[in-house]
Structures are given as structure tokens and as C-alpha cells.
Amino acid sequence: MMLEMKRFEHHDSPSFFLKSETWDSYIRLIQEANDYGRELQVEVFVGGYVRKVTGHCVLFNETLKTFLCGNIVVRYDEIISVACKGRDADV
């Protein structure tokens, strides 16, 4: 698992509103990555920082829209992007 952090320079807090279609595409990407044994790279905004977390992901709580990436719980409202490592497709 790799954790990379970068300070977010904007003063305004971004608002990441996630549509249910986007959440469904994250679920499909997690399932595909697990089927093919690939890791996901998740970019999140937490605590004023943009962080990149890489690892195997598992749905944690679908009702709360959270999943585990490596050993880190990722909430849907923190997600900036999700990409499958070793694949060109991003969400």
C-alpha cells in the first residue's frame, strides 16, 4: 500500500457531490479490479490535503457509501477520482 499526500492550495473547500451513477461506476470498478487481481488508485480530499491511496479495495458499507482501499476507509464524499492501476480507464 502506498500513501501519497499533497497540500491542497485552494482556500475554498471543494464540494464533491456524487451522483448514484458515479457511485455505481465505482462499485463496478472495484469489482472488476478484484476479479482481475488489480489495485486501484484512489485520490481523495481529506483534512485540507489531496491524498492518493493505492491498494486492493473492498466495499465496506454500501449504505454509507464507503469502501476500504488498502487499510484506509474511503467515503464517497471524499473521492476525487478512482483509477485501476495498469489500465487506462479512469472514473
N, C-alpha and C positions, 0 to 999 in steps of 0.2 A: 504494500500500500504506500502511495506517495501523497504527501500533502504539500501543496504549494500555496503561498499566500502573497497577495499584492494589495497595497493600500489603495482604497477607493478614493479618488481625488475630488469627486463632486461633493458639494455641500448639501444639496438636496437629497433626501432619501428616495431611492427609486421605488416605484410601485410595480411589483411583478404580479399582475392579475393573470391567473392561469385558467384557461377555458377547459372544460371537461374533455374536449377533443385532444388538447395538448397532453393532459394527464394520461389519457388512454394511449397516446403515442409513446409516452414514457414507459408505461406498463409493457407495451409490445416490444419496445427496445430492450428492456430488462430481460424479458422472457427470451427474446432472440439471442441476446448475449449469453445467457445461461445455457441455452440449447447448444451453442457453438463453442462454449468454454472461453468466451472473450471477456475482457474487462471493460468497464465503462469509465469515462472521464466526465465528472460532473463539476460544473462551475457554479458556485453559489455565492450569494452576498450575505454575509453574517458578521455582525458586530463592527460594521464600518469597513470591512475588508472583503475583497473578492478572493475566493479560495478555490483551488482546483483539487479535487479529490479523485484518485484513481483506484479502482478495485472492483471486485465482484460484487454485484448488487442483488439484493433480495427485498421483495416487498415486505414492509414491516407492519403497517396498518393502513389498509386501503381506505377505510372510512376517514381517517385523519390525513390521508394522502402523504404518507411518509414511507421511506424505504431506507435500508441500510446500504451504504457503499463502503466497503471495507468494514471498519468498525464504527463508522460515523452515521448517525441518524440524519437524514436529509428531509426537510419539509418542503412541500410543493411551493410555498410562497418564498422560499429562499433560492430556488433554482433559476439560473440564468440560461444555462444550456446543458444538454446531455449528449455525449458523443460516444460511439462504440470505438474502442481502440482497434486499430488495424483495419478500419473501414472508413470510407469517405462520407457516409451518410450521417448527418447531424440532425438533431431535433431542436 
